[in-house]
Amino acid sequence: MTKWRLLPGEPIELYSPVGLRLIDDFTGSPPFGWVRAQLARRDGSGGWQATDIKTLSTMSGILAYPGLERHADVIGQPPRRYRVQLEAEFYRPVYRLIPAGPVLGPPYYRETADGIEFDAFPYNDAYPPTDYTVNPPQAITLQAREVELVPAVNYPFPTHVRILRGSVVDASNQPVVDAEVRRGNIERVSSGEHGAFALPLRWTPKDASVSIDAIDHHTGRTGSITITLPQALGRSQTITVR
């Protein structure tokens, strides 16, 4: 005969020093297609070493790293700096467009063109992480930082959306990667590895002349063209930044 013994309940908490909520900049919804995250750790020389630490995707779609910097002995151990890099099937992350930003509040994020950096504090069952009071385990979803993903050239836009296609180049006619291409403050995308872009024009009049801007935030170079719809949609457009 089998006898079952009831044990008193014991709460279990999973702690992650970072939570990233991915947003499709075109729809405002979670992204579709595959998204890969690579976690790197800063070494003693200031460089970055890739890790094989797996990313957890929560039921609400947040990327997290529960158990990161959990140690048996935490006394005297400093926090460690990590960096997440994202690769997506149909997107380019907005952080690639911008220069290094300031270090933000807990959990001490910093966005750079190379990824999203954060500090992870050592902890164990006896000693909670230093930032526990401002970023408690049960608040991972509330503390998640939004990471915007803009459409890449292969993004499957709805068939009714007009798409302006082209490329961003410099004065030497070399492709410019990760330039922001935008129609005012309404639509924006990023130029890809060969400088190519695909910009949706959802709220632009069907017959109009409009300005399309390209900004290389890393160098300060800018460029602009004026297009006339619908004629411009039938051929590739080139924007030169200087």
C-alpha positions, 0 to 999 in steps of 0.5 A: 500500500502506498502512503502519501505524506503531505509536506508544508508548502515552500514558496520558490522564487526565481530571480533574474537581474534583467528582463527584456520585453521585445516590441515590434515597432511597426505593430506595437505587439510582440515580434514574430519569427525567431529571435536569438539572444546571446549573453556575454560577460565582461572580462578583466581586460574590459572585453566581452566573452560569449557565454553559453547561458541560455535565455528563458522566455517567460509566458508573457514573452519576456527574456530573462536569465534566472539564476544568473550570478547565483553562488554558494559564497557571495560575501565580498563578491562584486557584481558582474557586467553582462551584455545581451545582443539580439538577432531576429529573423525580420527585425533590427534592434533599435539599440544598434541605431544609437550611440552609447546611452547613459547608465540608467537606474536599477538594474543599471541598464545601458544601451549601446550599439553593441547590445544592452548592458546590465549588472548582475549582483551575486546572491544565494538563499541566505543573501539576496542580491543587492538590488532585490528591494528595487527589482524583486524576483516576483516583479520581473514582468513589471521591471522588464525593459522594452526593447524596440525592433524595427522592420528589416528589409525582409519584413512581411508587411501587409500587402495593402501597405505601401513600401518605399525601398532603397539604400543608404550610402555615404559620399563614396557610395559605400553602404551605411549600416544601421542608419535610421530611415524615417518619414518625419516622426511617423514611420522609421526603419533601419538600414541593413548590412548592405545599407538597404531599407524598406520603409512603410508609408501607412499615413502618407497621402497617396499622391504627395511629395514627401521628405525621407530622412536618413540619420547615421547617429554614430557619425552625425551624418544626415541625408534627405530625399524628396519623393513623389508618390506613387511613382517613387514606389516602383524603383529603388531610392538612394539616400546619401548621408554626408 
